[in-house]
Each structure stands twice: as structure tokens, then as C-alpha cells.
């Protein structure tokens, strides 16, 4: 089944987040505004614009149950947006609430906790703000995870128990912290990550295999396994009970985002412009293949479901550039079907024509995700069937026990 392809913007998409029923999506178009798009048939149209930030929005998350949106920005702020009636017109509007982050550098990434009673904001201030609502003062307050972070935090992900938090950053480390807040959280049961979990407890610290920035982290649906993607073109899967670490080395460009689809599978994507499914268990991990059919150019001519026409914005559309990249980074001559291969007019043989910046679950339940969505620098929003895995056209290294 072909993916659903939508050219929603003529600018890069920094991040996206769907609402609970997938009828709306919030996107950041590399600006200081959030666009709320509503679906009408096969098209997405802008119905709301959320304007409060002063600088580029770096991340968005939409809580499915409470229907609240949280945004982070380079202006060092975060806002929680909630729908309320306008006292003057009676029309429902998105009302912003400023969050006191107490950071002095850009906020880089944000995610709601599973119970939606707090959220984590990564930053360039070598800290992670754990934010919760203070009903007495009617505002969102934060506590900072600091030690032993030594550089910008690039991504975070919550454990299903609502207490543990994974983080990856430019200090080439993936860590698991306790974000336990006494007045908010119930005392969690013991897990493979530890028993006593006061705030800022380090439950695990893992180094990128060849010293690359850790772009993405993610807990498995059970929370017992951690995966992280690094700029050295590796993906590491951690079993803390062993401890055992499997490292998958690839000769593709680095992955920058990932999401788990089942306890034994996750999808990663990034600079190679195609989402790749990885499967395995505690006995080993490997690439199962790409969700993309890289046998023909996609950006010109044939649409692949949805609105998959030409998207000139953000395309890596230079044939000379593509040929040089293959020769330089991979030692390969031009060959059809590779992730970085291009047609004579310079179109890549992938649906996305530039870096994929975000991959998120779209359909199914945690542990049984059937579809994922991706957005990228080319301005496209794509919905993929996880089961539609073809053979990966570029060679990936076998999983090795680290």
C-alpha cells in the first residue's frame, strides 16, 4: 500500500504533532508560529495560527487526552495552549500560558509525559526542564535536571511509568534520569532501571559508539529497552538488565529521529530521506528494510497517494551534488535505487526529497503501531504503513554486540 503524501508547506517543517483523532495537525514551518491544519478530503488547510513565540519554534507536542499543545522555541520559552471560549465573542480559541523554564539558552525539544500531567523541555542550557502545573498559583513551574549534562540536549522521551526520562545530547551521551516529582507522581514500582528514584537520579548512561551527537532516544512500549540514534550513523539498543548493548552500524547518512512501533520493532529516519524499520530482540537486532519504495523518482510526475506532486522546496535536487555525495561518503558510483540515488533530472528515488526531521506514531496502540507519520525539510507530511517494508536498497551493517 502506497504512503499518503501531502505537500503541506513551501518551507521546511521543523516538527509536527497530530490531535487524538488525526483530524488536525500542528506544524512548525521553520518560523515562530504554529499552524493548525485541518483535513478536508485529501488536503490540509490552515484553520488556526498560534502566535506568541519571538523566535523559531523548535518542537511541538499535542496531548491526545487533555487536548493541550505544548511548544518550545529558540526564545528560551515554552507555552501550553488550551482551547477556551473567548469572553468577547464566545468563539473557541487557543489560549497560551507561559511556562517558567528558568533556562538561558534555546529550548530544543518538548514532550508530554504519558499521563499528561507534566512535560519535559530539552535545552541548550545543559539542562532539562521538568514542568508541572501548580494549581495554587495557576501556572506551570519547572524543576531542572542538570547533572551530569555537559552540552545541549537534543531529544527526550518518557518511560511509560511517567517518571523516568531518556535524553540524548551533543555531549555524545544517552542518559536515563528520574523525573519524579513528589507532589505530582505516585511512587513508581521497581523496574530494570532501578528501585529508588529520587529526582535527578541517573539510572543509566551510554556513550555513542564512535563519538557522535545523540540525535534521538526512545523507550520501548514496555520501557525495558532503550534505543538511541547517533550522528556517527549508528543506532544502539540498550537492555539495562544485562547490561547488553547492540549497535547497528550503517553506511547511510545519520538518523535523527525514531519511534517504537512494537516491543521488537522501531522506525528511524533522518538525513537519508527514508524511514527504515529495525526489528530484533535480546538475541540481536537488524534492519528489516525501508518503508519507502526507492525504485523510481517520486517528486515529479506520479503522485503516491494524497498530494504527492512536485515539491521543489528543500529538495536535494542537484544531480552533481548527489553523485558527489555518493562517491565521497559511500565510495559508490551512481546506481539506481539507492537512498541517495537520483534520476537524470536530480529527483531522489525517495518520497522525501530532503532530511526527515520527525517520525511519530500515527495509527494503532502503543506496542502495536500500524502507521507512522514523517515530516521533513522538503515541506512534506507523509503517512506510512509499517507493514509495507521493502528490501533496503543500501547496505546496512549487521547488529553487533557492543
C-alpha positions, 0 to 999 in steps of 0.5 A, spaced: 500 500 500 502 506 497 504 512 503 499 518 503 503 524 501 501 531 502 505 537 500 503 541 506 508 547 506 513 551 501 518 551 507 521 546 511 517 543 517 521 543 523 516 538 527 509 536 527 504 533 532 497 530 530 490 531 535 487 524 538 483 523 532 488 525 526 483 530 524 488 536 525 495 537 525 500 542 528 506 544 524 512 548 525 514 551 518 521 553 520 518 560 523 515 562 530 508 560 529 504 554 529 499 552 524 493 548 525 491 544 519 485 541 518 483 535 513 478 536 508 478 530 503 485 529 501 488 536 503 490 540 509 488 547 510 490 552 515 484 553 520 488 556 526 495 560 527 498 560 534 502 566 535 506 568 541 513 565 540 519 571 538 523 566 535 523 559 531 519 554 534 523 548 535 518 542 537 511 541 538 507 536 542 499 535 542 496 531 548 491 526 545 487 526 552 487 533 555 487 536 548 493 541 550 499 543 545 505 544 548 511 548 544 518 550 545 522 555 541 529 558 540 526 564 545 528 560 551 520 559 552 515 554 552 507 555 552 501 550 553 495 552 549 488 550 551 482 551 547 477 556 551 471 560 549 473 567 548 469 572 553 468 577 547 465 573 542 464 566 545 468 563 539 473 557 541 480 559 541 487 557 543 489 560 549 497 560 551 500 560 558 507 561 559 511 556 562 517 558 567 523 554 564 528 558 568 533 556 562 538 561 558 539 558 552 534 555 546 529 550 548 530 544 543 525 539 544 518 538 548 514 532 550 508 530 554 509 525 559 504 519 558 499 521 563 499 528 561 500 531 567 507 534 566 512 535 560 519 535 559 523 541 555 530 539 552 535 545 552 541 548 550 542 550 557 545 543 559 539 542 562 532 539 562 526 542 564 521 538 568 514 542 568 508 541 572 502 545 573 501 548 580 494 549 581 495 554 587 498 559 583 495 557 576 501 556 572 506 551 570 513 551 574 519 547 572 524 543 576 531 542 572 535 536 571 542 538 570 547 533 572 551 530 569 549 534 562 555 537 559 552 540 552 545 541 549 540 536 549 537 534 543 531 529 544 527 526 550 522 521 551 518 518 557 518 511 560 511 509 560 511 509 568 511 517 567 517 518 571 523 516 568 526 520 562 531 518 556 535 524 553 540 524 548 545 530 547 551 533 543 555 531 549 555 524 545 551 521 551 544 517 552 542 518 559 536 515 563 534 520 569 528 520 574 523 525 573 519 524 579 516 529 582 513 528 589 507 532 589 505 530 582 507 522 581 505 516 585 511 512 587 513 508 581 514 500 582 521 497 581 523 496 574 530 494 570 532 501 571 532 501 578 528 501 585 529 508 588 528 514 584 529 520 587 529 526 582 535 527 578 537 520 579 541 517 573 539 510 572 543 509 566 548 512 561 551 510 554 556 513 550 555 513 542 559 508 539 564 512 535 563 519 538 557 522 535 551 527 537 545 523 540 540 525 535 534 521 538 532 516 544 526 512 545 523 507 550 520 501 548 512 500 549 514 496 555 520 501 557 525 495 558 529 497 552 532 503 550 534 505 543 538 511 541 540 514 534 547 517 533 550 522 528 556 517 527 550 513 523 549 508 528 543 506 532 544 502 539 539 498 543 540 498 550 537 492 555 539 495 562 538 488 565 544 485 562 547 490 561 547 488 553 548 493 548 547 492 540 549 497 535 547 497 528 552 500 524 550 503 517 553 506 511 547 511 510 547 518 512 545 519 520 538 518 523 535 523 527 529 521 529 525 514 531 519 511 534 517 504 537 512 501 533 512 494 537 516 491 543 521 488 537 520 493 532 522 501 531 522 506 525 528 511 524 529 516 519 533 522 518 538 525 513 537 519 508 530 521 506 527 514 508 524 511 514 527 504 515 524 499 520 529 495 525 526 489 528 530 484 533 530 482 540 535 480 546 538 475 541 540 481 536 537 486 532 537 488 524 534 492 519 528 489 516 528 494 510 525 501 508 518 503 508 519 507 502 519 504 495 526 507 492 525 504 485 523 510 481 523 518 482 517 520 486 517 528 486 515 529 479 510 526 475 506 520 479 503 522 485 503 516 491 497 517 494 494 524 497 498 530 494 504 527 492 506 532 486 512 536 485 515 539 491 521 543 489 522 546 496 528 543 500 529 538 495 536 535 494 535 536 487 542 537 484 544 531 480 552 533 481 551 534 488 548 527 489 553 523 485 558 527 489 555 525 495 555 518 493 562 517 491 565 521 497 561 518 503 559 511 500 565 510 495 559 508 490 558 510 483 551 512 481 546 506 481 539 506 481 535 505 487 539 507 492 537 512 498 541 517 495 540 515 488 537 520 483 534 520 476 537 524 470 533 530 472 536 530 480 529 527 483 531 522 489 528 515 488 525 517 495 518 520 497 522 525 501 526 529 497 530 532 503 532 530 511 526 527 515 526 531 521 520 527 525 517 520 525 511 519 530 506 514 531 500 515 527 495 509 527 494 503 532 496 502 540 502 503 543 506 496 542 502 495 536 503 501 531 500 500 524 502 507 521 507 512 522 507 519 520 514 523 517 515 530 516 521 533 513 525 539 510 522 538 503 515 541 506 512 534 506 507 530 511 507 523 509 503 517 512 506 510 512 504 503 513 509 499 517 507 493 514 509 495 507 517 494 508 521 493 502 528 490 501 533 496 503 536 498 497 543 500 501 547 496 505 546 496 512 551 493 517 549 487 521 547 488 529 553 487 533 554 486 540 557 492 543 
